[in-house]
Amino acid sequence: MCNRAERGHTEKVLNLFGAKVGARFNEGPLQVHPKEPGSVIRLIGGERVLDQMTWGFPVSLKSKKTGLPLKPKPVNNARFDKLNTFWRRWAASPANRCLIPTARYAEAVGERGRMTETWLAVKDQPIFAWAGLWNDSAEWGNVYTGVMTENAPELIDIHDRSPVIIDPEHWDTWLTAPLEDLFQFDQPYPAAKVIVDATSALWVRKPGPTPDQDLLI
């Protein structure tokens, strides 16, 4: 699942989405990891606004030894097939949906301990929109998570899931339509439209989850 991504440059994002800078937006690193600040586009008063939020909904688990709550972990990815169950409280409300401006995202590929970075981007879209949900959390303030679906068969050797990529003509649908209308997007994005950059760079652990941690709900 995706836990490393690069946001688009601010001015390019604002121009592409026809958005204005939100009150909560501050510049941050282009490369984003869970529990770090990233960028989202959401509607406020009918206008597209670029805001900064923490990547990952906080979920607290209990210690098996003590039974006490552990520090919350960031759930950075949401399964599309659970938008009608676990995620419904946010997905059913257009006010809690967002688009995540993304230049590219990375997956860890290979044997554990020797994993390398493979970056994926979209042809003809230097910045694409990844479907997301957001919430105002008690733990970390405004947070977001990216919605995932099955990957194209040609790319399944990289990962069996991929971000839900929303093409420009459907941005308003994701941000405003009833939940039932969103399930048209629960399908693999065509592999022919994806740029794959399989690098030799080792997957170095960054703040947040390691590739084998299941933070997809």
DACORFEN-V417257 format. One record per pair of residues at least 6 apart in sequence whose ideal C-beta (glycine too) atoms are under 8 Angstrom apart, sorted by the first residue. I is the first residue (numbers start at 1). J is the second residue. Records with the same first field share a line. If there is no record, write none. Layout:
BEGIN
I: J, J
END
This chain:
BEGIN
1: 76, 77, 148, 159, 161, 214, 215, 216
2: 76, 77, 105, 106, 107, 146, 148, 159, 162, 163
3: 33, 34, 76, 77, 208, 209, 211, 215
4: 31, 32, 33, 105, 106, 117, 206
5: 31, 32, 38, 100, 102, 104, 105, 106, 130, 146
6: 30, 31, 32, 102, 103, 104, 105
7: 13, 30, 32, 38, 39, 100, 101, 102, 103
8: 16, 39, 101, 102, 103, 126, 127
9: 30, 103, 127
10: 21, 27, 39, 50
12: 126, 127
13: 19, 39, 41, 50, 101, 127
14: 20, 21, 50
16: 101, 127
17: 41, 48, 50, 99, 101, 129, 171
18: 48
19: 41, 47, 48, 49, 50
20: 47, 48, 49, 50
21: 49, 50
22: 44, 49, 50, 51, 52
24: 51, 52, 53, 142
25: 39, 50, 51, 52
26: 37, 52
28: 36, 37, 38, 39, 52
29: 36
30: 103
32: 38, 55
33: 55, 206, 207, 208
34: 55, 56, 74, 76, 207, 208, 209, 215
35: 54, 55, 56, 74, 140, 207, 208
36: 54, 55, 207, 208
37: 52, 53, 54, 55
38: 52, 53, 54, 55, 100, 144
39: 50, 51, 52, 53, 100, 101
40: 50, 51, 52, 53, 98, 99, 100, 101, 132, 134, 144
41: 48, 49, 50, 51, 98, 99, 100, 101, 129
42: 48, 49, 51, 97, 98, 99, 134, 175
43: 49, 94, 95, 175, 176
48: 175
50: 101
51: 142
53: 134, 141, 142, 143, 144
54: 74, 140, 141, 142, 143, 144
55: 74, 76, 143, 144, 145, 146
56: 73, 74, 75, 76, 140, 143, 144, 145, 208, 215
57: 74, 75, 78, 133, 135, 137, 143, 144, 145
58: 72, 73, 74, 75, 137, 139, 140, 143
59: 72, 73, 74, 75, 217
60: 69, 70, 71, 72, 73
61: 69, 70, 73
62: 68, 69, 70
63: 69, 70
72: 139, 140
73: 209, 213, 215
74: 143, 208, 209, 215
75: 145, 215, 216, 217
76: 145, 146, 208, 209, 215, 216
77: 145, 146, 147, 148, 161, 215, 216, 217
78: 86, 87, 133, 145, 146, 147, 148, 216, 217
79: 87, 147, 148, 216, 217
80: 147, 148, 149, 164, 183, 185, 186
81: 186
82: 217
83: 91, 147, 179, 182, 183
84: 91, 179
86: 217
87: 133, 217
88: 179
90: 96, 97, 133, 134, 135
91: 97, 133, 179, 182
92: 179
94: 175, 176, 177
96: 133, 134, 135
97: 131, 132, 133, 134, 174, 175
98: 132, 133, 134, 144, 175
99: 129, 130, 131, 132, 166, 171, 174, 175
100: 129, 130, 131, 132, 144, 146, 163
101: 127, 128, 129, 130
102: 127, 128, 129, 130, 163
103: 121, 126, 127, 128
104: 119, 120, 121, 195, 197
105: 119, 120, 130, 163
106: 117, 118, 119, 120
107: 117, 118, 120, 158, 159, 211
108: 115, 116, 117, 118, 203, 211
109: 115, 116, 117, 118, 157, 158, 159, 198
110: 116
112: 212
114: 202
115: 202, 203, 211
116: 198, 199, 200, 201, 202, 203
117: 199, 201, 202, 203
118: 158, 196, 197, 198, 199
119: 196, 197, 199
120: 155, 158, 162, 194, 195, 196, 197
121: 128, 194, 195, 197
122: 128, 165, 189, 193, 194, 195
123: 193, 194, 195
124: 193
125: 167
128: 165, 166
129: 165, 166, 167, 168, 171, 174
130: 146, 147, 163, 164, 165, 166
131: 146, 147, 163, 164, 165, 166, 174, 185
132: 144, 145, 146, 147
133: 144, 145, 147
134: 142, 143, 144, 145
135: 142, 143, 144
136: 142, 143
137: 143
146: 163, 164
147: 163, 164
148: 161, 162, 163, 164, 216
149: 161, 162, 163, 164, 185, 186, 187, 188
150: 160, 161, 162, 187, 188
151: 158, 159, 160, 161, 162, 188
152: 162, 188, 189, 190, 191, 194
153: 188, 191
154: 191
155: 162, 191, 194, 196
158: 196
161: 216
162: 188, 189
163: 189
164: 185, 186, 189
165: 189
166: 173, 174, 185
170: 185
173: 181, 182
174: 182, 185
203: 211
209: 215
END
